[in-house]
Amino acid sequence: MSHNHHTHTTGNDTVPRRALWILIPAALATLIGLVWLWPIDYSAADVEHNDEYKADVLAVNEMECPEGQGELAVPGPCGEVAIRLMSGPDQGKETIVDLPSGPGAPTVDVGDSVIVMHLPGAMDGTVYHIIDHERSSVLWAALIAFALAIIAFGRWKGLRSLLSLAITFAVLLLFIIPAILNGSSPLTVAVVGASAIMLVSIFVTHGWNRSATVAVLGTLSALLVTGVLAAAATSLANLTGIVDEDTSNLSLNFDLDMSGLLLAGILIGALGVIDDITVSQAATVDELAKANPKWTIGHLFRSGTRVGTDHITSVVNTLVLAYAGASLPLLVLIVGSDSPVGQVLTNELIAAEILRSVVGTLGLIAAVPITTYLAAVFIRKGRSSHHDPDDDPLTPPTRRRKRISEEPSWDEDLPYPPGHL
């Protein structure tokens, strides 16, 4: 008596051919965009700046501030600091400088490493001023600890994620920023740069497989939605992109499309969160399919969407807190000034941050159903040679036949079957 055991699997982890019809043109378009927009040569703006060097603090002599200087007097402390220059033309020379004073001035002690500004034309004869602490050693230690933690936790995948991070910074510093300074459209540069970052980083980190491919396609679609919404929002709100002193100085020193630069910032900022959503959704649907081989596209889509809904609701709160944390000094100033709420919200600086959060969130919400549907289709569609209304999540529920043998038997509110994941 023979037994024929037929294993019903979800297929291998190869990239679906249907996906290549989208992926290859997208990669070619990105490559063409990189070549077309690559900043071969660009001229820096003629901005006056003073030379800055490193120095060590040898001694600090604090004293009482002189009286009778009137309203122009800088608040204390007052005194002198002995320093030894560690770089620059006067390296090794010891000199005396004024003790830093005024709002935001650094507090220095003996043994500190500081940054000094060279002012050869100073009227009081002082050629150096302490402007900040030197933090490179602390930053390097933090970066090394970060890299070691990622590698220890993720092993080879963690190492690949660090490589992906390096590629992201390379695209930002070698292409996106120089191309914008070169006069190219900030939005076009951001679209090409974000596509390049996404195509390379997802495949480098997660490998050349089905889930990564679905995540790439979902990210491309969500970025398209985000770009359209961002362009509409900035146009309707009449945002100029000049919201503070930094952007004002940037517009004066460089001939840039500041509104386009704002759009580019929204798009690049959204990319980091969207690809997290798409990778998670693709992996979730893949695992659901492996745990439940009989599930159809509709079952995978509905269960995967429930998981994505939980993810989105938590990410929205994360985004709001992230923006609030970055803008906390500004929020404190606004609340402390006791300005009317309507006046505060319509201020361009605040309005830009609100629209950035809203547009980014809408892009995230769009990423969930798009990625979940693509994942379900690529996993299941190739296995069925006939069309079944039950196998399509877009078929109205009233037209679906009840299939007891394949319907999940647990509470529909739960994203996973008990004991499967």
Buried (B, 14 or more C-beta within 10 A) or exposed (E): EEEEEEEEEBBEEEBBEBBEEBBEEBBEEBBEBBEEBBBEEEEEEEEEEEEBBBBBBBEBEEEEBEEEEEEEEEEBBBBBBBBBBBBBEBEEEEBEBBBBBEEEBEEBEEEBBBBBBBBEEEEEEEBBBBBBBBEEEEEEEEEEEEBEEBBEEBEEEBBBBBBBBEBBEEBBEEBBBBBBBBEBBBBBBBBBBBBBBBBBBBBBBBEEBBBBBBBBBBBBBBBBBBBEBBBEBBEEBEBBBBBEEEBEEBBEEBEBBBBBBBBBBBBBBBBBBBBBBBBBBBBBBBBBBBBBEEBBBBBBBBBBBBBBBEBBEEBBEEBEEEBEEEBEEBBEEBEEEEEEEEEBEEBBBBBBBBBBBBBBBBBBBBBBBBBBBBBBBBBBEEBEEEEBEBBBBEBEEEEBEEEEEEBBEEEEEEBBBEEEE
